[in-house]
Amino acid sequence: MELDNAGPTEWTARQEVGVGPWPGEWPDDERYDPELLAEGDRRNVVDAYRYWRREAIVADVDRRRHPFHVAIENFQHDHNIGTVVRTANAFAAAAVHIIGRRRWNRRGAMVTDRYQHLEHHEDVASLSQFAGAHGLVIVAVDNTPGSRPIETARLPRECVLLFGQEGPGLSAEAQQAAALVVSIAQFGTTRSINAGVAAGIVMHTWIRQHADLATAW
């Protein structure tokens, strides 16, 4: 949320996010960050990770990450990549893979990229090699002829969910690399939906099919 033009009430609400300094005796636990204990923790993390060091948070999430990966092509500096990373973090994806340009717009990630494993690939061939080496099925997401509706498709448990860019969609190389292509049912006038939204829908479909919901926050 942008606060440059926010009123006093909105600014106060922003300042009150998180927790203040740790009250009382500090915990004797190396996971906790002395600076955060002393000054408070205003980060965008769930309460269970308040005052924890970033490295400790990543290590804890690593113990329960899901075996699906997310990949997105980045040949035109797609501004949706930040949103994809943020959603992948929310669903504890194993990793996010950026294909093409190394630089991407981090604004939409809301600093969640600090807790999410990120990988870079020069091209789709490099991603395919990674997937093959790790036993991952590439599932492309695009509304192309012959695609299977995500609403009825069964996603592989260990997979890479591959998304194209806003506008052009998946490249020909990405479609050829996929063992399965799925699409999202649409009923309006637009040819496609926002790439960040599509990624959220497909990731949540994987969660519904494979995740242990009892472990969610």
N, C-alpha and C positions, 0 to 999 in steps of 0.2 A: 504494500500500500504506500502510495506517495504521500508525504506529509508536508511538502513545501508550502502548500496553501491550506493546510489543515487548521481548523479552529482550535481554541483552547481545550475543549472537551476531548477532541480526537487526539491531541498531543498528549494529554494526561493519560488517556487510555493506553497509548503506545508506551509511555514511560513505566506503566505499571505491569507490563508483561513480564513474566518470570518471577523470580524471588530475590529478596535482598540478601544481605550478609547472613551467614550461618549463625543462628542463635545458640549461645552456650558453647560447650566444649566441642572442639572439632573432632570429626571421626578419624580413627586411626586406620586408614584404608588408602592404599596408594592410588586407587582409582580417582580419588578426589583431587581437585586442582586447588592449591592454596590461594591463588589469586581470586578464583571464583568464590571460595569460601569467605574470603575477606571482603570482597566488593559486591557479591551478588551475582546471579546468573540470569541474564536477560536473553539468552539464545533461543532460537527456534527449535527446541527439543522437547520431547515428552517429559513429564515430571519425574519419571523413573531415572532419568539421566541428569537431573539437576546437579550441578557442581562437579560433574565428572569431567576428567580430561578427555579431549577429543579422541586420543589414541585408545583410551579405555572404552569409549562408546563404540568405536569402529570394531574393536576386538569382540565386544559383546554381541553386536549385530552379526558379526562373522560366524558366530556359533549357530545361528539360526536363519541364515540367509536361505532364500528359496533357490532351487536349481534352474531357474529360468533367467536368461540374459535378455537384454534389450539392445537393439542396434538401430541407428538412424543415420541416413545419408546426409552429408553436409557439404554439398558442392556449391551452394549459393548462400552460405551463412544463414541458414534457417533459424529464425528467431524462436521457433518452438522447442528447440533442443533443451533449453533450460527447464521448461515445463515437463518435458519427458524425464529429465533427470530427477526432478522433484518427485514425480509420481513413482518412478522406479525406487527411489529411496523410501517412500511411504509403504511400498509393498515388499521391501527388503529383497530387491532383485540381486542376483549374484554380481552383476556388473552391467555397466552401460558402455556400449561400443560406438565411438564416433567414426564414421567412414568418410574419408575425403579430407577436407580442410581440418587442420588441427585446432584452429581457433574457433570458438563458438560463443554465442551470447549467453553469459552466465546469469544475467539478471533474473530470468524466470525461475532459476533454480533455488533462489532464496537461501543461499549458502548451504543447501543440502548436499552439494557436491563435495563438501568436506568430509562427509560420512559415507559417501557412495564410491565404490570402486569404478574407475573410468579407464577405458582402454582406447587407443587410437589405431586405426587401420588406414593405410593409404588408399586401398580399394576394396571392392567386394571380394576379390580373390583371396586377399589376406584374411578377411573375416571367415570365408569358407574354410580356409586351412585351419584356422583356430577352432571352428566348430567341429570339423572332422577329427582333430586331435583330441578333443574333449568329449566326443560322443554326443554332440548336440545337434538336434534337428532344426534346420532353418525354416521358420514359418514367416512368410511374407504377408504383409497386410496391405491390400489394395483392392479396389472394386473393379477388377478386370474380368473379362469373360472367362468362365471356367472356375472362378474362385468359389470356395465353399462358405456358406453363411456362418459367421462366428457364433450365431445364436444356436446352431445345431452341431457345429464341429467339435470334435474332441481334440484338445491341444495336447501335444506330447508333454510329459512332465519335465524332461530335460531338453530345453530348446532355446533357440534365439528368436525372439520376436523382432522382425525386421520391418522398419518403417521408412517410407520415402519422404521427400521434401514437400512442403506446402506448395501446391500448384501442380508441378509435373508428376508427383508421385514417385513410385519406385523406378529406378533405372532398369533397362533391359537386362543388365548383368545381374541385378538383385533378383529379378523375377526368375531368371534361369538358375540361380543358385538355390532357390527355395524348393524344399521337398513338398511343401504344402502352402497354398495361397488362400487366405481367408478374407472375407469382406464383411462390412458392417451394414446391416439393413438400414436403408434410408427411405423416407416417404415424402420428402419435400422437393424443392426445385433445384437445390444446389447439387453440383456434380460430385462434390466430395466434402467431407467435414474436416475441421481443423486437425492438423497432425497431432497436436498435443492432446486433444480430446480423444482422438482415435486410439492413441497409445494407452490412455487411461482405461478406455472401455475394454481393450484386449487384455491388458494386464489384469484387470479385475476379473475377467472371464477365467484366466489361468488360476487366480486365487480361489474363485468359487469351485473350480474343478479339482484342485490339488492341495490347497493350503489347509493346515490344521487351524481352524478358526478359533479354537480354544486358547491359542497362544497370542492372539491379537491383543493390543492394548485396550 
